[in-house]
Amino acid sequence: MQTTLVLLKPDTIERNLIGSVIQRFEDKWLKIVWLKMMQLDDKIIEEHYGFYSDKPFFPKLKAYMTKIPIVAMAIAWVQVIDTTRKMVWATNPQEAEPWSVRWDFWLTIDGNLIHASDSEESAEKELKRFFKWQDVFDYKKLIDEVL
């Protein structure tokens, strides 16, 4: 079983899409093991998006990600990283598949709604950035019994 990070970005919150997006993950029987709303600060933005720090759009990205709270989720399941990446799809919503979260809800590339870890290594680092492991819930669901 894998665990991955999913962030619902400010435009998701502003557009009242929290429930609609979370429902997508629940419909796939993925297990939400931690969920919280939080206000990001400069430190966490620089850690999370630091690889963009020399790009001209970084100040705009920083302003966007800190303007209102985000929702952070830790989601666990078998092959959850691949599953969530397919559900989220391309960073540019115009390149996303029609059934994906970004395709269904996008407005602009700057407001692309969601972040999902892209590898096991990224997920491990990103989860530690947003969650304390002792706070993550481990529970059994009916579907767990068939796996």
Sequence and secondary structure as in RCSB ss.txt:
>XXXX:A:sequence
MQTTLVLLKPDTIERNLIGSVIQRFEDKWLKIVWLKMMQLDDKIIEEHYGFYSDKPFFPKLKAYMTKIPIVAMAI
AWVQVIDTTRKMVWATNPQEAEPWSVRWDFWLTIDGNLIHASDSEESAEKELKRFFKWQDVFDYKKLIDEVL
>XXXX:A:secstr
 EEEEEEE HHHHHTT HHHHHHHHHHTT EEEEEEEE   HHHHHHHHGGGTTSTTHHHHHHHHHSS EEEEEE
EETTHHHHHHHHH  SSGGGS TTSHHHHH S SS   EEE  SHHHHHHHHHHH  GGGS     GGGGG 
